């Protein structure tokens, strides 16, 4: 882990600045552009602060230093959680994020700090994906992580979770941006995933330690996902969903927007399909993303992932298509009938293969699940792992 060159006193001043009530991100950045450091801001008089365009009440809060007690508490919470503060002035602060209209003045982080300097791609989508959406998110996140991109998302249910897990599965890099403090986990069901990301990837938030996951935090969080990234890939989402909002932010931040086309009869496809109509790049495979990146970025990815790109060669793909020899005739027959995007109920499979007994079908499905070739969905439905 790379530790930022920040003294405890400096850290305390940055925390105190972040905790000033009524001081928004833009006003805080305005102060930093004039006074340069958080310490200098707190040394300024109230009249100097007001002359910088700060409201009287906020200027008084800064001048009085009333937030330092809470800042000390934040330092203790960070120590207990193993979190690190990354202020705007730190060399580790993501360069892309500094370019946006309202970058956060500090970031709270747990994990591999060096990922803040990696090439990130935002992968976002609905919390209620279809089997097709989940399969697309898993496949694309896997391939893009192997291509050297850091998969960045919000660790929400659905597409976000699928993106993070897929990157970790192949030993790739991933960053989860929270809408709460990095010492909390939301949703709670992702506690194990958060622990794995803290160990192998990076957990990130602009919200102080202990901050609950309020609904209004998530659109604020989304601007960080798009702001740090070279582009945003939207897999599934309704027309006015959070993922569509993130895509809009990406456009405003002059980032590339990519979208996976979907079934026109599915509401979950309205968002990405509309984005494609509006000019987003249509994505069918990982190379549809990387080919749109600047030449210098592509060169960095090639150098970084030279050894891993072999995984995507035709030779490897051919090997992956050959089935393990331990799969019996029943398993091979079932695998040919199960699709990656349309769930098949076990009753439908039993009717299709009426020459097999129910025990043979169940045993074959269990074997395919253990080998990671099919996945069981709620309600005894099965899809092929793409």
HELIX and SHEET records of a PDB file:
HELIX    1   1 UNK A    8  UNK A   18  1                                  11    
HELIX    2   2 UNK A   25  UNK A   35  1                                  11    
HELIX    3   3 UNK A   38  UNK A   43  1                                   6    
HELIX    4   4 UNK A   46  UNK A   51  1                                   6    
HELIX    5   5 UNK A   56  UNK A   64  1                                   9    
HELIX    6   6 UNK A   68  UNK A   81  1                                  14    
HELIX    7   7 UNK A   95  UNK A   98  1                                   4    
HELIX    8   8 UNK A  113  UNK A  117  5                                   5    
HELIX    9   9 UNK A  131  UNK A  146  1                                  16    
HELIX   10  10 UNK A  159  UNK A  169  1                                  11    
HELIX   11  11 UNK A  188  UNK A  190  5                                   3    
HELIX   12  12 UNK A  191  UNK A  200  1                                  10    
HELIX   13  13 UNK A  216  UNK A  228  1                                  13    
HELIX   14  14 UNK A  242  UNK A  252  1                                  11    
HELIX   15  15 UNK A  267  UNK A  269  5                                   3    
HELIX   16  16 UNK A  270  UNK A  277  1                                   8    
HELIX   17  17 UNK A  287  UNK A  290  1                                   4    
HELIX   18  18 UNK A  295  UNK A  304  1                                  10    
HELIX   19  19 UNK A  309  UNK A  312  5                                   4    
HELIX   20  20 UNK A  314  UNK A  321  1                                   8    
HELIX   21  21 UNK A  329  UNK A  337  1                                   9    
HELIX   22  22 UNK A  346  UNK A  352  1                                   7    
HELIX   23  23 UNK A  358  UNK A  370  1                                  13    
SHEET    1   A 9 UNK A  84  UNK A  87  0                                        
SHEET    2   A 9 UNK A 106  UNK A 111 -1                                        
SHEET    3   A 9 UNK A 202  UNK A 205 -1                                        
SHEET    4   A 9 UNK A 174  UNK A 177  1                                        
SHEET    5   A 9 UNK A 150  UNK A 153  1                                        
SHEET    6   A 9 UNK A 120  UNK A 124  1                                        
SHEET    7   A 9 UNK A 229  UNK A 234  1                                        
SHEET    8   A 9 UNK A 256  UNK A 259  1                                        
SHEET    9   A 9 UNK A 281  UNK A 282  1                                        
SHEET    1   B 3 UNK A 344  UNK A 345  0                                        
SHEET    2   B 3 UNK A 381  UNK A 384 -1                                        
SHEET    3   B 3 UNK A 374  UNK A 377 -1                                        
END                                                                             
